């Protein structure tokens, strides 16, 4: 079994015309809604992992010129949920996550391959529906000024 790298990205996708956030329902835990996340490959830069994960999880092909990712220049360390630790090497309990924003002009329908469902929701609802404290923190920190 190949273990996941304990370095990851978080990409919060939001629509500028509605100020709503895209939330994705996990297949391996249907009660868990989140933004785009994923491990950074060995030797991969966080920005490259973010573009890759957005495409893999949503099918959205974004370009650096038309829809650039915004690097929040922030990373946090968080404790991996116990029921997800089997994906990591033994004794790995924490992950370092780098944050990005992806502002879209309008809501788009994602093509889901890794999730059960998606919803475009208000900032307040996104904060409430995610089980991930760091995902909620990032949404609050960067999007609460949206009205």
C-alpha positions in Angstrom: 0.0 0.0 0.0 1.3 3.5 -0.9 0.7 5.9 1.9 -0.6 9.4 1.5 1.9 12.3 1.9 1.1 14.3 5.1 1.3 17.5 3.1 -1.9 18.7 1.5 -3.8 21.5 -0.1 -7.3 23.0 0.5 -9.0 25.0 -2.2 -12.1 26.9 -1.4 -14.1 27.5 -4.5 -16.7 30.3 -4.5 -18.8 32.1 -7.0 -18.4 35.9 -7.1 -21.9 36.6 -8.5 -23.7 34.7 -5.7 -21.0 34.7 -2.9 -21.7 31.0 -2.5 -19.2 28.3 -1.7 -18.9 24.9 -3.4 -19.1 22.0 -0.9 -18.4 18.4 -1.8 -19.8 15.3 -0.1 -17.2 12.6 0.5 -17.8 9.0 -0.7 -15.9 7.4 2.2 -17.9 9.4 4.8 -21.2 10.7 3.5 -21.8 12.9 6.6 -18.6 14.8 5.7 -18.8 17.8 3.4 -15.7 19.8 2.4 -13.9 22.0 -0.1 -11.4 20.5 -2.6 -8.5 18.9 -0.7 -5.8 16.5 -1.6 -2.2 15.4 -1.0 0.7 17.1 -2.5 2.8 14.7 -4.5 6.4 14.1 -3.7 8.4 16.9 -5.5 5.1 18.7 -6.5 4.6 22.3 -5.6 1.5 23.2 -3.6 0.1 25.4 -6.4 0.4 22.5 -8.9 -1.3 20.1 -6.5 -4.1 22.6 -6.1 -4.7 22.9 -9.8 -4.5 19.1 -10.2 -6.9 18.5 -7.3 -9.5 21.0 -8.6 -9.6 19.2 -11.9 -9.6 15.7 -10.4 -12.4 16.5 -7.9 -14.6 18.8 -9.9 -13.6 18.5 -13.6 -13.2 22.2 -13.7 -10.3 23.1 -16.1 -9.1 26.4 -14.8 -6.4 28.4 -16.4 -3.8 30.5 -14.7 -4.8 33.5 -16.8 -8.6 33.4 -16.7 -9.3 31.9 -13.3 -6.2 32.0 -11.2 -5.9 30.3 -7.9 -5.3 32.7 -5.0 -2.5 31.5 -2.8 -3.4 32.5 0.8 0.2 32.1 1.8 -1.0 30.2 4.8 -0.5 26.7 6.0 -1.6 25.0 9.1 -0.9 21.7 10.8 -4.0 19.7 11.8 -4.7 16.3 13.4 -5.8 13.7 11.0 -9.2 12.2 11.9 -8.6 8.8 13.4 -10.8 7.0 10.9 -8.6 8.4 8.0 -5.2 7.6 9.6 -4.9 4.2 7.9 -4.2 6.1 4.7 -0.9 7.4 6.1 2.3 5.7 7.3 2.3 4.3 10.8 2.7 7.0 13.5 1.6 9.8 11.2 -1.1 11.7 13.1 -0.8 15.2 11.7 -0.9 16.8 8.2 0.3 20.2 7.0 -2.3 21.9 4.7 -1.7 24.8 2.4 -4.7 27.1 1.6 -5.9 28.5 -1.7 -9.0 30.3 -3.0 -10.6 29.9 -6.4 -13.0 32.7 -7.2 -15.3 31.9 -10.2 -17.4 34.4 -12.0 -20.5 32.2 -11.5 -21.5 28.9 -10.1 -20.5 25.9 -12.3 -21.7 22.4 -12.2 -18.8 20.1 -11.3 -18.2 16.7 -12.7 -17.9 14.5 -9.7 -15.5 11.5 -9.7 -14.4 11.4 -6.0 -17.6 12.7 -4.3 -21.2 11.7 -4.0 -22.8 15.2 -4.4 -22.1 18.9 -4.4 -23.9 22.0 -3.1 -23.4 25.7 -3.6 -24.2 27.2 -0.2 -23.8 30.4 1.7 -20.5 31.1 3.6 -22.4 30.6 6.9 -23.8 27.2 5.8 -20.5 26.0 4.5 -18.9 26.7 7.8 -21.6 24.8 9.6 -21.7 21.8 7.2 -18.0 20.9 7.1 -16.7 18.5 9.8 -13.2 19.8 9.2 -12.2 22.6 11.7 -9.5 23.8 9.4 -11.8 24.0 6.4 -14.3 26.0 8.5 -11.5 28.2 9.8 -10.3 29.0 6.2 -13.8 29.8 5.0 -14.4 32.1 8.0 -11.0 33.7 7.7 -11.2 34.5 3.9 -14.8 34.6 2.9 -16.9 36.1 5.8 -16.6 39.5 4.2 -18.7 38.3 1.2 -22.3 39.4 1.4 
